[in-house]
């Protein structure tokens, strides 16, 4: 599991002391740096007073409230035109976005949405989820789906998730959500990668489950056909870490050694 403490350090939430003095003072000027420290001091004090959780289990309701409070205080950065402060604010926004997705209710909501959206593509269910490629590995199709299918997504969240999550996906947050879903991620510890992990979580589970029972299902054409698609879709996820080669190899075995549907 991603460590929040490392992410926050990478993203700039702890840009205090010499880091702030050097970057802001050097690139924005002394008076802008001074104004920043005065107007945004509450944001600095809030992050210093927080104990950073290292696992989802430690991310209690109290911690959620603390991080939401911190993220609300960062709006003071919007008053500055210096590009260095704007860049800093973008980094902080990404960290706050990550914290929002790391909330257990939001994680469960998005996992269930992507699972439902994926299987809707091959079902006869009368659902708007069939009309949009929300879970597609092609980022252009995914962007188009979330841009044109916003009402469908919001309907799912309204019907299956909490009111807090529904409120979160306002105009600005929803647009940021889309960008995180389709933009390349620089590290495996980022909001973008975490979202991609939520999108692919059900594929990982399906893949692992089917690998374990494949020997008993070799003659089941429907099972093998579905598994073949799941394998390639899972392979298309932007995976971090080792194991990618074995997935590709298993996909090739499925396509060459097991029967195809007729």
C-alpha positions in Angstrom: 0.0 0.0 0.0 1.2 3.5 -0.8 2.6 5.4 2.1 1.0 8.8 2.5 4.0 10.2 4.3 6.2 9.6 1.3 3.7 11.0 -1.1 3.2 14.2 0.9 6.9 14.7 1.1 7.3 14.2 -2.7 4.3 16.4 -3.5 5.2 19.5 -1.5 3.0 19.5 1.5 6.0 19.8 3.7 7.7 22.6 1.8 8.7 24.4 5.0 11.9 26.0 6.4 14.7 26.3 3.9 12.8 24.8 1.0 10.1 27.5 1.2 12.6 30.3 1.8 14.8 29.3 -1.1 12.2 28.4 -3.8 9.6 31.1 -3.1 12.0 33.9 -2.1 14.3 33.2 -5.0 11.7 32.9 -7.7 8.9 35.1 -6.4 10.7 37.8 -4.5 11.1 38.6 -0.8 7.9 40.5 -0.4 5.8 37.9 -2.1 7.4 35.2 0.0 6.7 37.2 3.2 3.1 37.7 2.2 2.7 34.0 1.5 4.0 33.0 4.9 1.7 35.5 6.6 -1.5 34.7 4.6 -1.0 31.0 4.5 0.5 30.3 7.9 -2.5 28.3 9.0 -1.8 25.8 6.2 1.7 25.4 7.4 0.7 24.9 11.0 -2.0 22.4 10.1 0.3 20.1 8.2 3.0 20.3 10.9 0.5 19.2 13.6 -0.8 16.2 11.6 0.4 12.7 12.2 0.6 11.1 8.8 -1.1 7.7 8.5 0.8 4.9 6.8 -2.0 2.5 6.0 -5.7 2.7 5.1 -6.5 1.2 8.4 -4.9 4.1 10.2 -6.8 6.6 8.1 -9.6 7.1 10.7 -12.5 9.5 10.6 -10.4 11.9 12.7 -7.6 11.8 10.2 -10.0 12.3 7.3 -11.3 15.5 9.0 -7.8 16.7 9.6 -6.8 16.4 6.0 -10.0 17.9 4.7 -9.4 20.9 7.0 -5.8 21.2 5.8 -6.9 21.1 2.1 -9.5 23.7 2.7 -6.8 26.1 4.1 -4.7 25.9 0.9 -7.1 28.1 -1.1 -5.0 31.1 0.2 -2.4 30.1 -2.5 -4.9 31.1 -5.2 -4.3 34.8 -4.4 -0.7 34.7 -5.8 0.4 35.0 -9.4 3.9 33.8 -9.1 4.4 30.6 -11.2 6.4 28.9 -8.4 3.5 29.3 -6.0 1.0 28.1 -8.6 3.2 25.0 -9.2 3.4 24.4 -5.5 -0.4 24.7 -5.3 -0.9 22.2 -8.1 1.3 19.7 -6.2 -0.7 20.3 -3.0 -4.0 19.9 -4.9 -2.7 16.5 -6.2 -1.9 15.4 -2.7 -5.3 16.5 -1.4 -6.9 14.7 -4.3 -5.0 11.6 -3.4 -6.2 11.9 0.2 -9.8 12.1 -1.0 -9.4 9.0 -3.1 -7.7 7.1 -0.2 -10.8 7.5 1.9 -12.2 4.0 2.4 -15.7 4.9 1.2 -14.4 6.6 -1.9 -12.1 3.6 -2.7 -15.0 1.2 -2.4 -17.2 3.4 -4.5 -14.8 3.8 -7.3 -13.8 0.1 -7.3 -17.4 -1.0 -7.6 -18.1 1.6 -10.3 -15.2 0.4 -12.5 -16.2 -3.2 -12.0 -19.8 -2.5 -12.9 -18.8 -0.4 -15.9 -16.4 -3.1 -17.2 -19.0 -5.9 -17.1 -21.7 -3.6 -18.5 -19.9 -3.6 -21.8 -20.7 -7.3 -22.4 -24.0 -7.5 -20.7 -27.6 -7.0 -21.8 -28.4 -4.9 -18.8 -30.4 -1.7 -19.6 -27.9 0.7 -18.1 -26.1 3.9 -19.3 -22.9 2.2 -18.3 -23.1 0.2 -21.5 -22.9 3.5 -23.5 -19.5 4.7 -22.3 -16.1 3.1 -22.1 -15.3 4.2 -18.6 -12.9 1.3 -17.9 -11.1 1.2 -21.3 -7.3 1.0 -21.4 -7.3 3.6 -24.2 -7.0 6.9 -22.5 -8.7 8.8 -25.3 -11.8 6.5 -25.0 -11.7 6.9 -21.3 -11.5 10.7 -21.5 -14.4 10.7 -23.9 -16.5 8.4 -21.7 -16.0 10.5 -18.6 -16.5 13.8 -20.4 -19.7 12.7 -22.2 -20.9 10.3 -19.6 -20.7 12.6 -16.6 -24.4 12.3 -15.8 -24.1 8.5 -15.9 -21.2 8.5 -13.5 -22.9 11.0 -11.2 -26.1 8.8 -11.2 -24.1 5.8 -10.2 -22.4 7.7 -7.4 -25.7 9.1 -6.2 -27.3 5.6 -6.2 -24.5 3.6 -4.8 -22.1 5.8 -2.8 -22.3 8.3 0.1 -23.6 11.9 -0.1 -20.1 13.1 0.8 -18.6 11.4 -2.2 -21.4 12.8 -4.4 -20.6 16.3 -3.1 -16.9 15.9 -3.7 -17.4 15.4 -7.5 -18.3 19.0 -8.1 -17.2 20.7 -11.3 -13.6 21.4 -10.4 -13.0 18.1 -8.7 -14.6 16.1 -11.5 -12.5 17.7 -14.1 -9.4 17.0 -12.0 -10.6 13.4 -11.6 -10.8 13.0 -15.4 -7.3 14.4 -15.9 -5.9 12.1 -13.2 -7.5 9.1 -14.9 -6.0 9.8 -18.3 -2.7 11.5 -17.6 0.7 9.7 -17.4 1.9 9.3 -13.8 5.4 10.1 -12.9 5.7 7.7 -9.9 3.8 4.7 -8.6 3.0 6.8 -5.5 0.6 9.4 -6.9 -3.1 10.1 -7.2 -3.0 9.2 -10.9 -1.5 5.8 -10.2 -3.8 5.1 -7.3 -6.8 5.9 -9.4 -5.5 3.6 -12.1 -5.1 0.9 -9.5 -8.8 1.3 -8.5 -9.8 1.0 -12.2 -7.8 -2.2 -12.6 -8.5 -3.8 -9.2 -11.4 -5.9 -10.3 -9.3 -7.2 -13.3 -6.5 -8.2 -11.0 -9.0 -10.1 -8.8 -10.6 -11.8 -11.8 -7.3 -12.7 -13.3 -5.9 -14.2 -10.1 -9.2 -16.1 -9.4 -9.3 -17.6 -12.9 -5.6 -18.6 -13.0 -6.3 -20.7 -9.9 -9.3 -22.5 -11.4 -8.2 -22.7 -15.0 -7.2 -26.4 -14.9 -10.8 -27.4 -14.1 -12.3 -25.1 -16.8 -10.2 -25.9 -19.8 -13.2 -27.3 -21.8 -15.5 -24.4 -20.8 -15.3 -22.2 -23.9 -17.2 -19.3 -22.3 -14.8 -19.3 -19.3 -11.7 -19.4 -21.5 -13.0 -16.7 -23.9 -13.8 -14.4 -21.0 -10.5 -15.1 -19.4 -8.6 -14.3 -22.6 -10.2 -10.9 -22.7 -9.6 -10.3 -19.0 -6.0 -11.3 -19.3 -5.3 -8.8 -22.2 -7.3 -6.0 -20.5 -5.3 -6.6 -17.2 -2.1 -6.6 -19.2 -3.1 -3.2 -20.6 -3.3 -1.7 -17.2 -0.4 0.6 -16.3 1.2 -1.8 -13.9 3.9 -0.9 -11.3 6.4 -3.4 -10.0 7.3 -6.9 -11.2 5.1 -9.5 -12.7 4.2 -7.9 -16.0 6.1 -10.5 -18.0 4.2 -13.4 -16.4 0.9 -11.8 -17.3 1.9 -11.4 -20.9 3.2 -15.0 -21.0 -0.1 -16.3 -19.5 -2.1 -14.4 -22.1 -0.1 -15.9 -24.9 -0.7 -19.4 -23.4 -4.4 -18.8 -23.3 -4.5 -17.7 -26.9 -2.5 -20.6 -28.2 -3.3 -23.6 -26.1 -7.0 -23.2 -25.1 -10.1 -23.4 -27.4 -11.6 -20.3 -28.9 -15.3 -19.7 -29.1 -17.0 -20.6 -32.4 
